[in-house]
Each structure stands twice: as C-alpha cells, then as structure tokens.
Amino acid sequence: MSSDSSIPYDSPSSSFTCSNYQVFLSFRGTDVRPNFLECFKHQLLSSGIDAFTDSDGIKPSEEINPKLCQIIHHAQVCIPIFSKRFPTSKTCLMEVKWMVDFGKNILPIFYGIAPPVVRQQLDQNGPIFKKHIEDKVPEETLELWKMAVEKATHWKGEELTKIEEGYHVLIDKVIHRLWELLRLDSQDLPKHLVDISHHVGEVLRKLNIKHANGEVVPDQKLTGKRVVVIQGQQGIGKTTLAKAVYNKIRPLYRIRGSCFLQNVRRKVDEGRVIFLQEKLIEDLQGQTCLKIRDSVEGAKLIGNKFRGKGVFIVLDDADSDWEQIEDLMGDLAWLGQGSKVLVTTNKRDIIQRFKGADRKVMRHKVGRLPIDKVEELFCKHAFQNDSHVGDFAAITKKIIPLLKGNPRYIELVGKNLYGKDNSIWKKMWEEMQRMLEVRLEERMEKLMKLIYQNFQTHTKGIFLDIACLFNGMDKRIPSYLWEAHYKVPTSGIFELYNSSWLNLRGNELQMPDLVVLLGKNIVKNDAGGDNILNYSRLWDHEDALRALVEVQELGSAKVNALRLEYDRPPTRRFSCLKLRLLAALRVLILCHAEPDEDLMDHLPTKLSWLAWKGCPKASRLLLFCSAKLLILDLSSTGTSLSTFAWQGWQDCIQVAKELKVLNFSGRFVASQIFPLPTSLEHLILERCILDLSSVNVLPKLLSLNIKQCKLVKEFPPVLGEMEALEEIVIDGTDIKAITLPENLMKQLKVLSARKCIKLEKISEFPDYCNMKVLSFEGCGEIKYLPDSIEKLQHLEELDLSETMISELTRSFDRLEKLKILRMRRTNLEEFPKAIQRMGSLSEIDFSCSGSMKGEYDVRSLSSLRILKLPSPEGSRLHMSRTAYCNLEIVEYDGEVIH
C-alpha cells in the first residue's frame, strides 16, 4: 500500500463528505475489544464530539486511501489506539504518518502496551519489520512509518495497562482531554478582571458544585436541580461572572450537555426565538437539529428531547417578559436530576418565575466593587497601569468614589480619560458631580450621550453605522463607505476605541451591547416619532419590511441603510417594488431574502454597498451598474460563475469604476477568472474552485484572499505586477513553495499560509521587507526557516505552530520588533537562547512541544504578558520579579497555573 501523502484532499467531484469529523480514530480492529470501542464511541457521541472510525461512511469495496487521507486532513484531533498488533497493519501505519505529516493534534491511547514497546516494534531486526519487507513494502516507506510512530508516541497520551480491570476511567480522561483540545464552547473573558474569584466560588456553591482552591472537582456526582439567578445593575459584571462559572463547570457536562445563550433579551426582541431554540438543541445534543417551524414547536421539542436529562444552561441577559422565556424553553418541568441553570438579569422579580416544587432557586447579587478594586480597575483603563500617575493623583482620588463600584462605568470613564490632559479630567469630575442624584443606569446613559455629543460629526455617523449594522464586521470593509462619506474614517474609529465604545479583535469591530443599544436609541430618537421612514438606518427585520410597504413617493424616506436578513430561505417573498423610492439608500444588505420581482430593476442607483448572501440569480445581479458602487458581496451563493454573461459583466465594470471590495466566497466554479475592475482593493475568493492564472493586473489591490481554493498550486506571476498588495491569505491551498517576486515580498505586510499541508519551501527574503505578520501554522512539511528571516526587521507576529521546525536560526534575535511568537506542537528540543535577547516579546507559545526540555529563561523579557510552555517535567522556569509581575497568563500544556 502506498505511503504517498500527495493524494487529493478535497476533490470537488466526490460526493463523500469528510469535513464534519472533529476526531479521527485509528485502531487494529482485532486487537481492541468491541465493548471498549462501543463505549468509547458512545461517550464521544454523547459529548457532542463527531468522531470517525473505519466503519463510518466508507464502503468496504471503495478505494479508501484518498478518503481516509481527506478525513485525517480535516480532523482537529487524531487518536491512534496503539495495541500489540497495531504496527502489523499497513493502513494503521499509513494513517499515523498522515497524522504527523498534517501536523495534527495527536492524543494516543496505549491499549495494553507501553509507549517504549510500541517504538521498538518497528526495529529493523524485528519480526514485524521483516514481515512488511516480505510483503514488498519499500524499506524507505517503512522508515517513514517508523519515524511517524516515534513522533506520535511522544505525544502525551493515556495508558490502559490492565485491560481486564476496566476502561471507563480512561475513556473519561480522553473525553476530558478532547474537550480541552477542541475548546468546546468556552467563553472569552475580558482582559482586566478584578474581585471575581469570590463570586465564582459562591455561585459554584449555590449550584451545588464541589470545588477546591478555585477549581471544580472533576468527575463528581451531579445531583439535584438548581437555578441560580445572578442579579445586579447594568454593567456590574453579571455576564463576565456567568462566563467564568460556565468555563469552570462545562467539562462536567461534556456528556450530559451544556449551552450558553448570550444576549437572550436582544435576540428575543429581534424575533430570533427560533434561532435560540435551535442553538440550545444543537449544543445540548452535540449535533445539528432539524429546522424548527415556530417557537411553540421548538419549546415542545426541547421538553420532549431532554426530559429527565441533567443539563447545564446559561441564560444571559434574560430580561424579556416571562412569556417569551417560556416560548424559548417551556415551563422547565422537563429538567432532570443534576440540571443547573444560571440566569443573568437586571430584574429582581424574575427569580419567582423560575421557582418550582422540583428545583431549588437561589439568588446571587453582584454588588459594587470595593474601593481598592475600583482604584485598581480604573487605573488599568485610565493609565494602562495598576496605579495612578503622579500628576493625576489628586483628581483620581476625587473621581474614584463617584464611580460607584460599577465595572462598566469605571471602564467608560477610565478609557475616556486615557491620554487626556488635567483640564479634561477636571471637566469629567465636575460633570459626574452634577449627576450624583441620578440612578447609576441613567447616569451612564447621560454620560454616554454627553460623550456622543462631543464626538466629531463623522465619528457620530460611524458609531451609528457600527451599532446598527456593522458590529462584528472587518473594519476595512465599511471603511470605504466612511471614506466616501466622511473622508476620515480612521480618526473616527480611533476616537470610538479610546472612548471604550469599540473594541478591535484583529480587524473585527466589537461593540458592547450597552453601546449598541444607545446607538439604536439615538436613531429612534432622531426620527422624532414612530414614522419608520424617518429612521436613518433600518436593522430590524419587521421594520425593514414595513418601510418597503409604507414608502409612497421618491425622496419621502430618510433611510440610508437597510438590512433584511433571514436565518434560512423564507417561505414568503418580500416586496421590492418600492426599493427605488428609497432615494437616500446607500447600503442594502440582504441574506437569504427572496424578492417578488427582479431585484435589479428596482435597485436605487446611488447604492454604495450591495450585499446579497444566498443570491439565487448572481449572474443577473452582476449586471447591476452603479457609478457609486464601492462594495459588492455575493458570497455563499453556490452559483457557477462559468454561466455568467461576460459581456454584461464587462459593461458593468466599465460603469462601476469605484468598486473597492468584491466578495465571491462560496465554492464558485470557473474555468478561468473573469475580468476584474482595476479599482479593486479587496478581493475575497474563499472556497472558490477556479484558476487564477488568467487574472488581470489589479494595480490598487491591497488584499487577496484565496483561502481553501484547492486548484491554486502556485502563485500567479501577475501578482508581481500588483505593486500595492499588502496582504495575501492562502490558507488551506495546495501551494508547495513560497516563491513570490522580490518586489512583492518587499511590500507585503501580511502573509497567511495556515494549513498549507504541501508547503515545504520558503524562498529567501529580500534585503528590505515590510512584513509584520507571518503565519505557517499547520504547514507540516516545513522543517526550517531560511537564514534570511533576520531581514524581516518589521515583523511583529510569527506563527510556526504544527510545523516540523526543531530550532530557530542563530540570528533570530535580530527580529527586534517581534511581539508574538507561536510555536505550538513543534519539534523544538530546548528553549531558544536567541529569545532571551528579544525584549519586545509579549507572547510566547511553545505548548505541546513534547521534546522541549531544560531551562526556560525569561528573566530579561520585561514585556512578556503571556507564556505558554510544554509540560514542566524535566524543565525549570526562570523569571525575574519584574517579568513575573508583568505576566498575565502562564500555562503548561493548556493548564493555567498563573
């Protein structure tokens, strides 16, 4: 059987689906007891983990090699079950080689055999090796298999030494490890946390969860039915507390089922009860559920499906009417023994609604922070430090008592004062003094409105756009709209960020719910009444449909942005006849929406942004011509581009000369790429099946995204002529070598080549490079970096995780601006000495690099905030007092110790 790993991984002609499996199991069937396998598979399924075994989805008569290769490639974790006769199977050995080649997370199980014995089984003088030689397996192939087994057995695994004594404990350990590796449903927590440990412990106690030293006791028996309602004023930290508790408890419910429903009130108000019900069902049962027709059917389905089962559910921000909560989950009588429900709310009376004869309900009040914690948190936001700066000491002492111990209020005031002079601090203190008699919620709203009034005009517009439409979006896309209308989008985003109204996760816009609510209320108040046509932006589904009915004449509406989204293709079509009457409309965002007429005939001519995800007639819509069009998004349509009327498209791009963003993601198929507008700056072709060799020169292109374009095997030569290109994303392609032209390498700032499993060669870097972010994560064929890596003098982030790299270059420390270095699951054998001289590093991740031993010396790294290391066995960590004080996170193979 061939060991060649260059088998096609995702053939478009194959009807076989392999991308859904999270875990791949490899085992010698005759060695492993059927009871063990059945129990293991049952526990995986019950834990919501989708695992592949050799009996799933592949008929015995089929050619299995390519499909097994595909499945391993797509799996997140691979589990080889090493047994005494495991290496006698060529298929098993080949599977292990693919696991190693693809840089997979490997969690070995040693079934009645010790790891050193497994490694010895393929010795050249051994009977198994000789048997494979007799079966005509090439010796070089056997050596590759042996190397793969050697590497796989060095991963931290679980041993079942005495098979006859039972395997349930081992299976539980493996399931627990899988939950950690897959990071199933964990909740992100804020960067700055103070005074939370006590509250976490109290909530765990009230939920009847055993815990010690801040950690939940694993594998404990879960009894009783408990509901804990976390109650407190807005911004006090209820959601943060619920997330922290959820992260602690969820491993106990990996088999029973757990679900965190966030922003319940907002989703209920938006009419998305069915969305919440489907998420609840899918999270609790660990697999996709059938589509629900209405909320009544959904509540009944939840009650019937989970009746008598012990589950863990969090209802975050459950401030809706109780009837709406009942619409979501029913009367809760279906909860089984061991069930825990955690609720966050502003309402005091909601606790009465959760009471029942069969369950115990308790309240947990989150009160104000103590004064010392207020000062600590305020200083983190106002000074980016744990204490105040000398010149501001006096005014800080005056402001702190006025913050009333509310974390959200503290952050709001602190971030708005960061970097401001003393006179601004004094004005803030005076304004806070005038509002002393007002309730805190009203005080925050008044303060936010005051801050809003002081924003520049363009910042106000950008804020309302994000709050109503663009929250969660890549900031670079709406920036073109803002550039056209406000001219200075960057300063507006910066002003919002500094005011704590906006967070940025990479390029993603993230706005807190309280701020989003304020923005939507401002739009409603500015409308001066209930006339929906006076709204500047329409984000609500029903409001959008109403506006399309009520508008009667051209120019009678002030609507400049409208979003109409459906969770799935609707049963009824919407009326588009009056769209053209919305003369002020600049942004139209549709998702799975189906008009009752040809939409192109009714589109406003001044549209700047047209998005229609799931568009059924993409080729027809591409004929829409607008000189004002900046952004065209027809992603996820599944339409074949080869059927387009090319002449019509040519006419369109002649008119749309300002088009900046084109998004055709979603498995489009084309024998050659169509002519593209030379004005383009962002081209997104994720998951498309097309040949890029015929692409035309795009002189203004800044970003090219061809993620998972399987036909792309090399860079098109024409990229060398695109002198503005700053970002290339080639994740998941079959590119074998990074051989970009020198002039292009000099100007690139971001190159992402994650999971390029065939990539094995990186060309030398030129003398001057402007690269800031470079990622080869999951490129299992890369064994070393070129020495010219030292020329990347501007590099700030480097990810070499899951590569075969075993050492860094001697001159690696010349990357003086490097802030983030990630090398998870590599072959590093010792802590690189070069790193000790890199004072800018703020994050180092060497976790799961099992070969690394010796001294971990970070004493000179004063900027270090996050340190993730492999298991401490045989190693020693050295750090200075300064380095220790600055560290926020220290982990050993995923286990947080600081």
N, C-alpha and C positions, 0 to 999 in steps of 0.2 A: 504493500500500500504506500502510495507516495507521501512524502513529508513536505511537499511543496506548499508553502503558505500563500502563494500568489493566486489563489482561487478567487473568482469574482465574489464579492461580498454582498452585493445588493443588485442583482440582475433585475431590470425593470420588466423583463418578460416572465419572471417567475411569479406564480400565484401563491407561493409559500410565504407566510408572514413570520418574520423572525425577530422583529424589533420590540416585541412586547415582553420578553422574558427578562426579569431582573437578575436571575440567578441561573447558572448552568451547573448541573451535577454530572460528574464523570465517575463511573464505577465499573468494576468487573462483576457482572450480574450473578455469576455462580458463586462468588465469594461472600457476597453480602446477604444476610438473612432477609427474606421477604418482609418479615414483621418489622424489622428496623427501617426498611425503605418505606413501607406503607405509613408507619408512624411519622417518619421524617417528612414525607410529602404532605401528610395531613396537617402537621404542625405548620409547615410553610404556607399552605393554603389558608389555614385559619388565621395566620398572622398577616394576611394580606400581601404575601410575597409570592410573586409569579415565577415559578421555577420550571426549568426544562429538564426532563430526563429522557433517556433514549427511546422511551415508548411514546413520547408526545409528538404528534404532528408529522412524523416521517414513516412512510410505509416501508416494510421490510424490503420490498422489491426495488425501491428507489436507490439512486446513487447518492449516498448520504454525505460524502466528504464536503462538497461545497456548502451544503445547508448547515451542517454542524459548524463549519468554519464561520458562516454568517451569524449563527446564533451566539457563538462564543464572542465574536466581534462586537455584537450589540449588548451582550450581558454586562451588568455592572460588577458582579461578583461571580467568581468561579470556585466550585467546591470539588476538588478531586478527593475521592474516598479511597485512600491507599490501603490495599489489602495484600495478603501474601502472594496472590497470583495477579495482581494489578499489572505489573510490567510485562506479563506474558501476552497482553492484548495490544496489538499494534494500534488499534483505534484509540485506546486509552492513552497510550504514549503520545500519539499524534495530537490528541486533544490537549494534553498538558503543554506540548510545545506551542500550540496556538495561544493558550492562555498566557504563556510567558512572552511570546512574540508580540501580542497585542497589548502588553503592559497591563493586564487585568489585575484587579484586587483578587488575591488568591487566599482562600480560607480552607486549608487542608484538614481532612479528618483521617486520623491514623487508626484503622479498624483492625485491632488485634495485632498490630505490628508497630515497632518503634521507628522514628524518623531515620536514625543512622542505618538501620537494616534496609529500609527502602532504598537508600542511596547506594548500598553495597550490592543490591540485586542485579544491577546492570554492569558489574565489573566484567572486563573482557574475558577473564578466565572462568566466569560463572556459567552455569547451565542455561540460564535464560538468554544471555547474550549469544551463546553458541547456537541455541535453537533458532533465534532470529536470523543468524548468518546462514544456517541450513535452509531457512525459508526464503533465501535470496534477498534479504533486506540489506541494502548497501551499508558498509561499515561507517561511512561518513554520516548517514542518516541516523544510525544507532548512537553515534557520538552526540549528535544534536539532541536526540531524545534524552540521552543521559544528562546532558547539561541542563535541559529544561526541568527534568525531575529534581536535579540537585537544587536548582533555584526555587522550585515550588515547595520543596520540603523544608526550606529555611524560613518560609513564612510562618508566623505564629498560628498554630492550629490547635485542634483538640484531639486528645488521645483516648481511645476506648481499649484499654489494655486487657480487661477481663470481660469478654463479650457476654458470657453467661450471667454476669451479675447485673445486667440491665443497661439500657442506653437512654432512658428518659432524661436523666440529668445532663448528659452530653448534648442531646438534642436541644434542650432548653438553653444551654450555653451558646450553642451555634446560632439559634434564633436571636438571642440577645446580641451577639456579635454582628449579625446581619443587620439588625435594626440600627446599630451604631454606624456600620459601614455605609448603609443606604441612607442614613439620616432621615428616616421616615417621619415626615410630618413634624419636625422640630420647628419651634417658633423663634424668630430673631428677636434679640433683646437690645435695648438702647445701649449706647457706648458708656454713658455715665450712669451708674447705679449706686444709690446710697440708701442705707437703712432698710434693706429689703429682706435680709435673712430671717429676721424675727417674724415678719409677716408670713413668709413661706412656711416656716415651721408651724405657726399657728393654724394656717389653712390645712396643712397636712394632718395635723391633729384632729381638726374638726371633720375632716373627711375620713377619719379612722384609718389613716395610712401610717404604718410604723416607719420610723426614721431615726437615725442617729448621726450626730456630727454633721448635720446638714444634708445627709444623703438618705435616700429611700432604701429601706431594707429589701434586697432583691428576693424574688420568688416567695413572697409572703402570701398567706391565705387571705383573700379578699372577701369580707363578709358585710352584711347589712346593706341598706340603701341610704345614701347620704346626699343631700343637696346643700351646698354652701353658697350663699349669696354675698358676693363682695360688693359692699355698698359704700359710696363716697361721692364727693362733689366732683365736678368735671375737672379733668386734668390732674387728679390726685395720685394717679398711678395704678388704677384698678386693672387695666389691660396688661400692663407690664407685670404686675403680680400674677395674674392669671397665666400668662405665658411662662413665667418662671416655674410655677407649680406644674403646669402641663408638661414641660420638659422633664421635670423630675419623675412624674407619675407614668407617663405614656409607655415606658418599657414594660411596666406591669401588665399592660393591656394589649401587648403586641399580638396575643392570640384572641382575646375577647373582643377587642376593637375599641378605637378611640377616635374622637373628632373634635377639632377646634373650629367653631363657626364664628368668624370675625365680622364685626360691623353688622350685627343682626338687624338693628333698627333701620339703618340706612338701606340695606338690601330689601327689607320688608316694605319700606316706604317707596322704593323704586319698583315694587311689584315683582320682586325676584324670589318669592317664597319657594317656587318650584326648584330654582337653582340651589337654594339652601337645602331642600329636601334631598335632591339628587347627590349633593356633596356629602350629606350626612350618611346616606345609604352606602355610597361608594367607599367612604372612609371606614365605616364600621364593618362592612363585609369584605373590604380589601379588593374589590373588583368592580368593573363598570356595571351600572344598573340599567335596566330598561327605562326608556323615556317615560316620564310621568305626564299625564294629560292635564291634570288640575290638582290644586293643593289638597282637596278633600281625598282624592285617590292616594296622594302622597302620604298623608297622615295615616290612613288605614294601612298602607303598605308597610310603613315604618313599624306600627304597632304589631302587625302580624309577623313580620320578618324577624323582629328582635325580641318578641315577647318572651319573658323569662330569662333573657340573657343579661349577664353583668357587663356593662359597657361604661366608658368614661367619655363624657361630653362637656364641652365648654361652650356656653352661650355668651359671647362677648357683646357688650352694649345692648342688652335686651331691654330697651326702654319703650318698646312698642306696646300697644294695647294687648291685654292678656289673650283676647280672642285671636290675635294674629300669631301669638306664640302657640296657641292650641292648633291653629291652622298648620303650623310648621311641624309640631311633634305629637299632636294628640294630647290626651289627658295624663300622660306619664305613668299610667297604671301598668303599662307593659314592662317597665324597668324590672330587671331580675336581680337576684341577690348578688352583692358585690358591686352594684352600679354606683357611680359617683357622677354628680352633675355640679358643675361650677358655673356660676352666673355672675356677670358684672353689670351693674346698673346704677343709675342716679336715683331711681325711685325707691322710696322706703317701703311702700306697701306691697311691692311685688312678691316679697317673701311669703305673704299669706297665701298667694295663689299656688305656690309650689308645695304647700303642705298636703299631707295625705296620711291615712292611717298606717300605711305600709312603709313609710320612709321618714327619716329624721331630717329636719331642715334647720340649718343654723345660719346666723348672720355673722359676717366678718366686716367690721367697719375699718376702713382705711382713713386714718386721720392725718392731721398736719405733721410735717417733718419737725423734729426738734430743732431748736435754733442753731446748734452746732452743725447739724447736717444741712440746714438751709444755707449757711455760710459756705460750707464745702461745695455744695452743688452750684450755688451762684457763682463762686469763683472759677469753677471749671468752665462755665459758659462765658462769663464776663472777662476773664483774664487767661483762659486756657491753662489754668494752673489750679493748685489746691488751696492757694491763699491769695489775699489781695495784694495789689501793688501799692507801694508806699504813698504816692501822691493821692491815691483814691481811698486810703484807709478810712478817713473821717466820713466821707459821703457814703461809703459802703456800709458802715455801721448804722447810718440813718436809714438806708434802703432796706436792709435785711429784715427788720421787724415788720415792714409793710408787705412783705411777700406772702405772709400768712401760711408758710409751710407747704405751698402747693407747687409740686414739681413743674407742672406745665407753665404756671405763672412765673416761676423762677427762671425757667429756660427762656420764656418770651422776653422778660425784662433783661436778663443777662446777655443774651445774644444781641439784643438791640443796642446795648451799651458797649459791646465789644469794639475796641478801637476808636471810640468817641472821646472827645476832649471833656474836661471837667465841667464846662458850661452846659453841655448836653445832659450830663449826669444830674446836674442841679435841676434842670427843667423837668427831667423824668421824676425826680423825687418830689418836686412841687406838685406835679400832676397827680401822682399817687396819693399825696396828702389830701388833695381836694376830693378824692373818691373814697375816703375812709368809711363813709356811712353807707356805701353801696354794697350789695351782696357780691361775693367774690366772682361768681359766674358773670354777672353784669359788669363788674369791674374789668374782667379780662376782655369782654366783648367791647366795652368802651375804649379800653386801651388799644385794642387791635384796630378799631375804627379810627382812632386818633393817629395811629401809625399809618394806616391806609391813606388817610387824608394828606399825610406828609410825603407819601410816595410821589415820585415824578409821574407824569401822565402816562408815559409808556410802561412804567412798572405796574401801574394800576391795570392797564389792559392785559399785560402778560399774566398778572396774577389771576384775573378773572378767566382768562383762557385756560390756564392750568387747572384751576379749581373746578371748572365746569366741563372740560373736555379732554385735557391732555395729561392728567395725573397718571403716572406710570409709564409715560412715553419717553423715547430717546429725545433728549433736549435738542439735538442737532436738527431734527426734522421740523418742528414748529418754529425753530429759529429763522427759517427762510420766510415764513409768514410774517414774523415780527420784524424782520429786517425790511420787508417791503412796506410795512405799515408804520413802524415806529423808528426805523433806522438804527437804533442802538439796543438790540436785544440782550447783549452780553451784560451791560450795566444793570438792566432790569432784573435779570436772573441773579446777579451778584447781590443786588440790594435785597431781594427776597430771601436769599440764602443767609445773609448776615443778620436778617431780622428774625431768623428761626421760623420763617413761613415756608421754607422749602429746604428739602434735603436732596442731595445728589448721591446716588449709588452708582458709581461709574458715570455714565451719561444719562441714567434713568431719573426722571423727575419724580420726587416723592413728597407729597404734601400731606400733613397731618389732617385727620378728619375734622378737627375743630376749625382749622383754617379753611378747609374745603367748604364747610357749612357756612362760614362767614361770607365767602365769595359768592355762593349761590344766593344767600340772603340779600347781598348787595345788589345783585342783578334783579331780584324780585322787587326790592325797594325802589330801585331806579326806574322800574317800569311804571311806578305810580299807581298801581291798581291791579285788577285781575285780567286786564287785556293781555292775552298771551302774545299778541303781535308786537307789543312794546318791549318784550324781553330782547336783550341784545344777543343772548345765547340760549339755545334750547338743548338741554341734555336729557330731559325726562321723556321716556317713550310716549306716554299718553299726550303730553304737552306738544310734542313734535307732530303727532298725528292730528291733533286739534288745530294747530296752526295751518296745516296743509288744507284743512277744510274751511277755516274761517277767513283766510285771506281772500279779498274780493277784487282788489284792483292793484295795479302796478305801483310800487312805492308806498303802499299803505302800511307796510311792516318794517320794523327796525331790526329784524333778525339778521345777524351777520354770520352766525354759525349754528348748524343744526346737526344733531346726531340721532339716528334712528337704528337701534340695534335689536336683534332678536337672538335668543340663545340657539335657535335652530331655524331652518326654513319654516316660515309661518304658514298657517292654513288659509289665511286671508291676505290678499294683496293690498298695498297701500295706494292711495290716490296721489299720483304725481302731476296731475294736470295743472296745478297751480304753483308748481315749484318756480316757474319762470317769473311769477308775480313777486317773489321774494327778491326784490331788486338789490337789496343790500347784502345778500348772501355771498360770503367769501369762502366758507368752509362747509362741505357736505360730507358727512361720514355715515356710511350705510354698512350694515353687517347682516348678511342673510336676508336682506329685505328684498321683496319682490314687488315691483310696481305693476299697476294695472294697464299701463301703456308703455310705449317705447320711451325709456327714460331720456335717451339722448335728445329727443325732440322737445323736451321740456326743461332742460338744464339752464340755469342762469348763465349768461355769457361772461360774467365777471368773476367766476369761480377761481380762487387761487389754490384750493385744496379739494381734490375729489378722491375719496376713498370708498371703494365698494368691495368688501371682502365677501367672497362667495358669489361674485357676479356671474350670472348664468350665461351672459352674452358678452364676454370680454372683447371679442374681436369687433363687435358692433360698437361698443362703448369707446374703443380706441379711436374711432373716427370723430369723436367729440373734439372740436377745435376751440381753444380759447387762448388769446394772446396773454391773458393774465395767469394762466395755469402754472403753478410752481411745483405742486406735489400731486403725483398720480399713484395711487395704491390699489392694485387689483390682485393682492396676494391671496393665496389659498383658494384659487378658483378651480384648479384641476382641469383647466381648459388646454387643449393642444394648440400651441401657438402656430404650428405649421399650417393651420387652416385659415389664418388671417388674410384679409385683403391687403396686400402690401402696398398697393398704390394709395389706398385710403390712408394708411399709416404715414406714408411719405407726405401726403398733403397736410396731415395733422401736425407733424413735427416742423413743417415749414411755418405754421402759424404759431405753435406753442414754443416760441424761441426762448422763453424764460424758464422752461421746465428744469427744476433743480434735483428733484427726487423721483425715482422710478422704482417701484417695488412690484416685482412679478414672482415673489416667492410662492412655492406650492406645486412642485413637480410639473412644470411646463415642459413640453417636448418640442424640440425644433431641430431640424437637420442643420440649419445654420442660423446664426443670430441676425435679427432684422436690423436695419439702420437705426442708430440711436441718436437723439438730439445732442449736438455738440455742447449744449449749455449744461448738460448733466453734471452734478457734483456728487450725488449719492446714487449708486446702482446696486440694488438688492435682488439677487437671483437665487436665494437659498432653495435647495432641494430641486432645482430645475435639472432636466435632462437635456442638455444642449451642448453644442460645440462652440467654444469661444474663439476658435482660430480665425473666424471671419469678422470679429468685432472691429468697428471703425475706431479711429483715433478720437478720444474724448479729452481735449486739452485742458478742461476745467475740472475733471473728475478728481475728487478728494478721497472717496471711499468706495471700494469694490468688495462686495460680499458674495462669495460663491460657495458658501458653506454647504457641504454634502452634495455638491454637484459631481456625481460619480464619473461622468465622462471626462472630467478635467484631469489630465495626467501630467501636464506641464504648463508653464506659464506662456500665454500668448506673446509672441515677440512684440506685438504692438504696444504692450504695456510700457516698454522702454521709451515710447514717444509721448506718454502721458505725464507731462512734466509737473503737474500739480498733485499727483497721487500721494496721499499721506497714510492711508490705511488699506491693508489687504487682509481679508478674512478667508482662509482656505480650509477651515476645519473640516475634517471628515472626507477630504478629497483623496484621490489616488496618486497625488503628486509624489514623485520619487526623489526629487532634488530641488533645493532652493537655489536656483541659478538666475537670479534677477539681474538685469543690466546694472552696471555700476552707477550710472546717473540716477536710476530709480532707487537703488539702495541708499544713496546719499540723502534723498529727500523723505523717505519713508519714516513715519513716526510710530506706526503700529503694524506689526506683522503677527497674525494669529494663525498657527498651524496645528491646532489641537486635534488629536486623534487621527492624524495622517499616518496610518499604520504602515504605509510603504515608504515613507520618507526616511532616507538613510544618509543623505549627503547635504551638507550646508556649505555653500561656496564661501570663499574668503570675503571678509568685509572690507570695503574700501577705506582709504585713509581718513576720510571725514564722513561720519554718519550722524544723522539726527534722530536715530531710533530711540524711542522712550519706553515702548512696551514690546516684549518679545516672548512668545509662548510656543513651546514644543511639547506641551503636556500630552501624554499618551502616545508619543511617537516612539514605539518600542524598538525600532531599528537604529535609532541614533545612539552611538557608542561614545562619541566625544564631540567637543566643541572645537572649532578652528581656533588657532592661537590668536587670530586677528580679532577675536571677541573683545580684546582690550581696546580696540578702536571705537567701541560704542560709548563714547565719553558722556553721552546724554542719557544713557539707559537708566530708567528708574524702576522697572519691573521686569523680572525674568522668571519664567516658569519652565522648569525642566523635569517636572514630575512624571513618573512612569516611563522614563527613558532608561537606556542601558548604561548611562554615564556613571563611571566609577570614581572619577576625580576631576577637579577643576584645574584649569591652566595655571601655571605659576604666576602669570601676570594678571590674574583675575582681579586682584585688589586695585587695579587701575580704573576699575569702574566706580569712580569716586561718588557718583550721584545715585548709585543703586540703593533703593529703599526697600524693595520686596524681592526676596529670593525664595522660590518654592521648588523643592526637590523631593517631594513625597515618593516613596517606593522606588528609589533608585539603588544603584549598587555601590554607593559611597561606603568606604570602609573606615574612614576616620573623619572627624570634624575638620573641615578645610582650614589650614592655618592662614590662608590669604584673607579669610573673612574677618579675622581678628583685627585687621587694619582698615576695615570699611566702616567708618564712623557714622555714615548716613543710614545704615540699615535699620529699618523699623520693624520688619517682619522676616523671620526665618522659619521655614517649614521643612524639616528633614524627617517627618513622621513616617513610620512603617518602612524605614530603610534598615532592614534587619541585620545587614552586615556591618553597620557602623558601631564601633567600639572606641574606648579610650576616653580622652579628656574633652569635655565640651567647654571651651574657654570663651566667655562673652564679657569678660571684665572691662574691656575697652569700648564696648558698644553702648554708649550712653543714650543713643536714640532708640534703642530696641524697645518695642512695646509688646510684640507677640513672638513667642518662642515655642516651636513645636518640634519635639525630638522623638527618636525611636525609644523603645523600651530601655530603661536605665540599667539593665543587667550588664555588668562588666564595664560600666562607664561612670564618669564623675563630672558633675556640673560645677563650673567655677564662675562666680559673678561678683562684681563689686557691690558695695552698698548702694551706690548711685544707680547702677544698672538694675538692681533688684527693686528699688523704689519706683523706677520708671516702668517696669514691666506690668502689663495689664493681664496677660494670659501666658501661662506655662502649661504645656501639655506633653504627656508621654503617650504616644500612640493613641491619641484621641481622649485619654483620661486627663481631665483638668486637675492640676494639683495646686494652681495658684490663680 
